[in-house]
Amino acid sequence: MSADFVDGLTIHEFSIPESLEAEGGDDFAEMVAMRNAIEAEILGTDDLDATAKELLPFYQDAFAPKRLFLARIDGRIVGRGVYEWQLEEGAPAAFIEVQVAEPVRRRGVGTSLLRVLEATAAADGFRVIQSWSSHPPAATDDVLVPPTGFGAIDSNSAAARFARSHGYQLEQVDRISRIDLPVDSALLARRKTDAASHAAGYEVLQWVGSCPEEWLSDMARLHQRMSTDAPMAAIEFAEEQWDEARVRNLDDMNAAGGRVNLTSAALHREPNRLVGFTDLALPEVEGRPAGQGDTLVLKEHRGHRLGTLLKVANLELLMRVSPATPRVTTYNAEENRPMLDVNEAVGFVPVGYEAAWKKTV
């Protein structure tokens, strides 16, 4: 698909390359560099940077397909639009992302990309479109609060003005939190001892890299429940379908991107099943900040402080495996007070926010 919306601007669908060495690899790397620059500009840190090698496997994911549209002026990439959907039957929504390089903003590039993405969603039969945007802490009291009543963003931010002007409603705010490493070992020991006193009948298992064969089925169940048990406000998802092959595919994507996954899982000794987990990814480049992945304790096993036990165990594992890692960044829904309590208790502090937007057409 291609289109010309403003003078000198072209938008075309970009074929995801097979590798960074293949045709299109240089353009993919250029797109990632632009993405990193925009995120760093908004949040004031490059902690969330990713390399092209890390991101490419997730654009090739057969279980969560993506289409990528690039905006160019005179051949130079100045914007990107990402379109994603779920393969599960009855999936209700398309997911989009629009980013535009700072020098060419307010010239119609973002609107042009959005038109392409919305037209793609309409052609696919989706009436619900959802998107996310990053925000620094609000600098004034002129804020936008989601219907959940938890969290807020600056109502005059460029992303908020853009989303609302195109009919998108704020539905949820996530807190972006960071912890500097190393964490005081005495603090972690106190948190672990207290949590363990409430967790009789459970123990923590850990692994570095791919999931052991014996736990593939349990991890598939946990990932599937992550898609239903995490707070989502009015954002719409179909329940994800996970099996052992999808878990192994996730392992393979991390490995292909040069990332090393660290996992701590809660084992319920009777009947010997995993009932919770937390994971984080060490990036391709040693010494860069790590990214927290999912954390989940099944609803029927909550109340035993397993979230704290898992988070402490994984931080300890991280500091043993990669003492050069300086920080960890995580995302949590502002209404998810139990998980925020866990994070705050070990030293996470807020550094930004992510807004979830929804439009029904």
C-alpha positions as CSV (number, residue, x, y, z in Angstrom):
1,M,0.0,0.0,0.0
2,S,1.3,3.5,-0.8
3,A,-0.1,6.9,-0.6
4,D,0.8,10.6,-0.8
5,F,-1.0,12.7,1.8
6,V,1.2,15.9,2.1
7,D,3.8,17.4,-0.2
8,G,6.9,15.3,-0.3
9,L,5.5,12.6,1.9
10,T,5.1,9.0,1.0
11,I,3.8,6.2,3.1
12,H,4.3,2.6,2.1
13,E,4.0,-0.8,3.8
14,F,7.4,-2.1,4.6
15,S,8.2,-5.8,4.2
16,I,9.8,-7.1,7.4
17,P,13.3,-8.4,6.5
18,E,14.3,-12.0,7.2
19,S,17.5,-10.7,8.8
20,L,19.3,-7.4,9.3
21,E,21.8,-8.5,6.6
22,A,19.0,-9.2,4.1
23,E,17.3,-6.6,1.9
24,G,15.5,-4.1,4.1
25,G,17.7,-4.7,7.1
26,D,19.3,-1.2,7.0
27,D,15.9,0.4,6.8
28,F,14.6,-1.6,9.7
29,A,17.6,-0.5,11.7
30,E,17.0,3.1,10.7
31,M,13.4,2.8,11.9
32,V,14.5,1.4,15.3
33,A,16.9,4.3,15.7
34,M,14.1,6.7,15.1
35,R,11.9,4.9,17.6
36,N,14.6,5.0,20.2
37,A,15.2,8.7,19.7
38,I,11.5,9.5,20.2
39,E,11.1,7.4,23.4
40,A,14.2,9.0,24.8
41,E,13.0,12.5,24.0
42,I,9.6,11.9,25.7
43,L,10.9,10.1,28.9
44,G,14.3,11.9,29.2
45,T,16.2,8.6,29.3
46,D,17.5,6.0,26.8
47,D,16.7,3.2,29.3
48,L,14.0,1.9,27.0
49,D,16.2,1.8,23.9
50,A,16.2,-1.5,22.0
51,T,18.5,-2.7,19.3
52,A,17.3,-3.7,15.8
53,K,18.5,-7.2,16.6
54,E,16.4,-7.4,19.7
55,L,13.2,-6.1,18.0
56,L,13.3,-7.8,14.7
57,P,12.2,-11.3,16.0
58,F,9.1,-9.7,17.5
59,Y,8.1,-8.2,14.2
60,Q,8.4,-11.7,12.7
61,D,6.3,-13.4,15.4
62,A,3.8,-15.8,13.8
63,F,1.6,-15.8,17.0
64,A,1.3,-12.0,17.2
65,P,1.5,-10.7,13.6
66,K,2.5,-7.1,12.8
67,R,2.5,-4.9,9.7
68,L,4.8,-1.9,9.5
69,F,4.2,1.3,7.5
70,L,7.0,3.8,7.0
71,A,6.6,7.5,6.2
72,R,9.4,9.0,4.2
73,I,10.3,12.5,2.9
74,D,12.9,12.4,0.1
75,G,13.6,8.8,1.0
76,R,14.4,9.4,4.6
77,I,12.3,7.6,7.3
78,V,10.4,10.3,9.3
79,G,7.6,8.3,10.8
80,R,6.3,4.8,11.4
81,G,2.9,3.1,11.9
82,V,2.7,-0.3,13.5
83,Y,-0.5,-2.4,13.0
84,E,-1.1,-5.5,15.1
85,W,-3.9,-7.9,15.6
86,Q,-4.7,-11.1,17.4
87,L,-5.2,-14.4,15.6
88,E,-7.6,-15.8,18.2
89,E,-11.2,-16.3,17.0
90,G,-13.4,-13.3,17.7
91,A,-10.6,-11.0,18.6
92,P,-12.3,-7.6,19.0
93,A,-9.6,-5.0,18.2
94,A,-6.7,-3.8,16.2
95,F,-3.7,-2.3,17.9
96,I,-1.8,0.6,16.4
97,E,1.2,2.8,17.1
98,V,2.1,6.1,15.4
99,Q,5.4,7.8,15.9
100,V,6.9,10.8,14.0
101,A,10.4,12.3,14.2
102,E,10.5,15.7,15.9
103,P,11.8,17.8,13.0
104,V,8.7,17.0,10.8
105,R,5.9,17.1,13.4
106,R,2.8,19.1,12.9
107,R,3.0,18.7,9.2
108,G,0.4,16.0,8.8
109,V,2.7,13.0,8.9
110,G,1.1,11.5,12.0
111,T,-2.4,12.1,10.7
112,S,-1.4,10.5,7.4
113,L,0.0,7.4,9.1
114,L,-3.1,7.2,11.3
115,R,-5.4,7.2,8.2
116,V,-3.5,4.3,6.7
117,L,-3.7,2.3,9.9
118,E,-7.4,3.0,10.5
119,A,-8.2,2.1,6.9
120,T,-6.3,-1.2,7.4
121,A,-8.3,-1.9,10.5
122,A,-11.6,-1.1,8.7
123,A,-10.6,-3.4,5.8
124,D,-9.9,-6.2,8.4
125,G,-13.4,-5.7,9.9
126,F,-12.2,-4.2,13.2
127,R,-14.5,-1.6,14.8
128,V,-12.3,-1.1,17.9
129,I,-8.8,0.4,17.6
130,Q,-6.5,0.7,20.6
131,S,-3.1,2.4,21.0
132,W,-0.5,3.3,23.7
133,S,1.6,6.4,24.2
134,S,4.5,7.3,26.5
135,H,4.4,10.3,28.8
136,P,6.7,12.0,31.3
137,P,5.2,12.9,34.8
138,A,2.7,15.7,34.4
139,A,4.3,19.1,35.1
140,T,1.0,20.9,35.8
141,D,-2.4,20.2,37.4
142,D,-4.0,20.2,33.9
143,V,-4.2,16.5,33.7
144,L,-6.4,13.8,32.0
145,V,-7.6,11.0,34.3
146,P,-8.9,7.7,32.9
147,P,-12.3,6.3,33.9
148,T,-10.6,3.9,36.3
149,G,-9.7,7.0,38.4
150,F,-6.1,5.8,38.8
151,G,-3.2,7.7,37.2
152,A,-3.1,10.8,35.1
153,I,-1.2,12.3,32.1
154,D,-0.7,15.9,31.0
155,S,-3.8,16.8,29.0
156,N,-1.7,19.2,26.8
157,S,0.9,16.6,25.8
158,A,1.4,16.2,22.1
159,A,0.2,12.5,22.3
160,A,-2.9,13.4,24.3
161,R,-3.9,16.2,21.9
162,F,-3.3,14.0,18.9
163,A,-5.3,11.0,20.2
164,R,-8.2,13.1,21.4
165,S,-8.4,15.1,18.2
166,H,-8.8,11.9,16.3
167,G,-11.6,10.5,18.5
168,Y,-9.6,8.3,20.9
169,Q,-10.5,8.1,24.6
170,L,-8.1,7.6,27.4
171,E,-9.0,4.3,29.1
172,Q,-6.1,3.4,31.4
173,V,-2.7,4.7,32.7
174,D,0.3,2.5,33.4
175,R,3.1,3.6,35.6
176,I,6.6,3.2,34.3
177,S,8.9,2.5,37.3
178,R,12.6,2.0,37.6
179,I,14.9,0.5,40.2
180,D,18.7,1.1,40.4
181,L,21.0,-1.8,41.0
182,P,22.4,-3.3,43.1
183,V,19.5,-3.4,45.6
184,D,20.4,-3.5,49.2
185,S,20.8,-7.2,50.1
186,A,19.6,-6.8,53.6
187,L,16.4,-5.1,52.3
188,L,15.8,-8.0,49.9
189,A,16.5,-10.6,52.7
190,R,13.8,-8.9,54.9
191,R,11.3,-8.8,52.2
192,K,12.0,-12.5,51.3
193,T,11.8,-13.7,54.9
194,D,8.5,-11.9,55.4
195,A,7.0,-13.2,52.2
196,A,8.1,-16.8,52.7
197,S,6.4,-16.8,56.1
198,H,3.1,-16.5,54.3
199,A,3.9,-19.0,51.5
200,A,3.8,-22.4,53.2
201,G,3.4,-25.1,50.5
202,Y,5.1,-23.0,47.8
203,E,8.7,-22.8,46.6
204,V,10.5,-20.7,44.0
205,L,12.0,-22.3,40.9
206,Q,14.4,-20.4,38.6
207,W,16.0,-20.7,35.2
208,V,18.1,-18.6,32.9
209,G,17.2,-18.7,29.2
210,S,14.7,-21.2,27.8
211,C,12.0,-22.8,29.8
212,P,12.8,-26.3,30.9
213,E,10.8,-29.0,29.1
214,E,9.0,-30.1,32.2
215,W,7.4,-26.7,32.8
216,L,6.4,-25.8,29.2
217,S,2.7,-26.8,29.8
218,D,2.5,-24.9,33.0
219,M,4.1,-21.8,31.6
220,A,1.7,-21.9,28.6
221,R,-1.2,-21.9,31.1
222,L,0.3,-18.9,33.0
223,H,0.9,-16.9,29.9
224,Q,-2.7,-17.5,28.8
225,R,-4.0,-16.4,32.1
226,M,-1.9,-13.3,31.9
227,S,-4.1,-12.2,29.0
228,T,-7.2,-12.4,31.2
229,D,-6.1,-11.8,34.8
230,A,-4.1,-8.6,34.5
231,P,-6.0,-5.3,35.0
232,M,-7.1,-4.0,31.6
233,A,-9.8,-1.4,32.3
234,A,-12.0,-1.1,29.2
235,I,-9.2,-2.1,26.8
236,E,-10.4,-5.1,24.8
237,F,-8.4,-8.3,24.2
238,A,-9.3,-11.8,23.2
239,E,-8.0,-14.4,25.6
240,E,-4.7,-15.5,24.1
241,Q,-4.2,-19.1,23.2
242,W,-1.0,-20.5,24.5
243,D,0.6,-24.0,24.1
244,E,4.0,-25.4,24.5
245,A,5.0,-24.3,21.0
246,R,4.1,-20.7,21.7
247,V,6.2,-20.7,24.9
248,R,9.1,-22.2,22.9
249,N,8.6,-19.5,20.2
250,L,8.9,-16.8,22.8
251,D,12.2,-18.4,24.0
252,D,13.4,-18.5,20.4
253,M,12.6,-14.9,19.8
254,N,14.5,-13.8,22.9
255,A,17.5,-15.9,21.8
256,A,17.4,-14.6,18.2
257,G,17.5,-11.0,19.5
258,G,20.5,-11.7,21.8
259,R,18.3,-11.3,24.9
260,V,18.7,-13.6,28.0
261,N,15.5,-14.2,29.9
262,L,15.6,-14.7,33.7
263,T,12.5,-16.4,35.2
264,S,11.4,-17.1,38.7
265,A,8.3,-19.3,39.1
266,A,6.1,-20.2,42.1
267,L,5.6,-24.0,42.5
268,H,2.6,-25.2,44.4
269,R,4.1,-28.4,45.9
270,E,0.7,-30.1,45.9
271,P,-0.1,-30.9,43.1
272,N,3.4,-29.9,41.7
273,R,2.2,-27.1,39.4
274,L,3.5,-23.7,38.7
275,V,1.0,-21.0,39.8
276,G,2.9,-17.8,39.3
277,F,5.9,-16.3,37.5
278,T,8.0,-13.2,36.8
279,D,10.5,-12.7,34.1
280,L,12.9,-10.1,32.9
281,A,15.1,-9.8,29.9
282,L,18.8,-9.0,29.8
283,P,19.4,-6.9,26.7
284,E,21.7,-7.8,23.8
285,V,24.3,-5.2,25.0
286,E,25.9,-6.0,28.3
287,G,25.6,-3.2,30.8
288,R,22.3,-1.8,29.4
289,P,19.2,-1.7,31.7
290,A,17.1,-4.8,31.9
291,G,13.4,-4.8,31.1
292,Q,10.8,-6.4,33.4
293,G,8.4,-8.7,31.5
294,D,5.3,-10.3,32.9
295,T,4.5,-11.0,36.5
296,L,1.5,-13.0,37.4
297,V,0.1,-15.0,40.3
298,L,-3.0,-17.0,39.5
299,K,-6.1,-15.4,41.2
300,E,-6.8,-18.6,43.2
301,H,-3.3,-18.5,44.7
302,R,-3.1,-14.8,45.7
303,G,-2.9,-13.8,49.3
304,H,0.4,-15.7,50.0
305,R,2.8,-12.9,49.1
306,L,4.0,-14.9,46.1
307,G,4.4,-11.7,44.1
308,T,6.9,-10.4,46.5
309,L,8.7,-13.7,46.8
310,L,9.0,-13.9,43.0
311,K,10.1,-10.3,42.5
312,V,12.8,-10.5,45.2
313,A,14.1,-13.9,43.9
314,N,14.4,-12.6,40.3
315,L,16.2,-9.4,41.4
316,E,18.6,-11.6,43.3
317,L,19.1,-13.8,40.3
318,L,19.7,-10.8,38.1
319,M,22.4,-9.4,40.3
320,R,24.1,-12.8,40.4
321,V,24.0,-13.4,36.7
322,S,24.6,-9.9,35.5
323,P,26.2,-7.6,38.1
324,A,26.9,-5.0,35.3
325,T,23.2,-4.4,34.8
326,P,22.5,-0.9,36.2
327,R,18.7,-0.7,36.3
328,V,15.4,-2.5,35.7
329,T,12.3,-0.8,34.2
330,T,8.8,-2.1,34.6
331,Y,5.2,-1.2,33.7
332,N,2.1,-1.6,35.9
333,A,-1.5,-0.5,35.7
334,E,-2.0,2.4,38.2
335,E,-5.0,0.5,39.6
336,N,-2.9,-2.6,40.2
337,R,-2.1,-1.5,43.8
338,P,-1.0,-5.0,44.9
339,M,1.8,-5.1,42.3
340,L,2.7,-1.5,42.9
341,D,3.1,-2.3,46.6
342,V,5.4,-5.1,45.8
343,N,7.6,-2.9,43.5
344,E,7.7,0.0,45.9
345,A,8.6,-2.2,48.8
346,V,11.9,-3.2,47.0
347,G,12.7,0.3,45.7
348,F,11.0,0.9,42.4
349,V,10.2,4.6,41.7
350,P,8.0,6.1,39.0
351,V,9.7,7.7,36.1
352,G,6.9,8.0,33.5
353,Y,3.5,6.8,32.4
354,E,1.9,5.0,29.5
355,A,-1.5,5.9,28.3
356,A,-3.9,3.4,26.7
357,W,-6.3,4.8,24.1
358,K,-9.4,3.4,22.5
359,K,-11.6,4.3,19.6
360,T,-14.8,2.6,18.5
361,V,-15.9,3.3,15.0
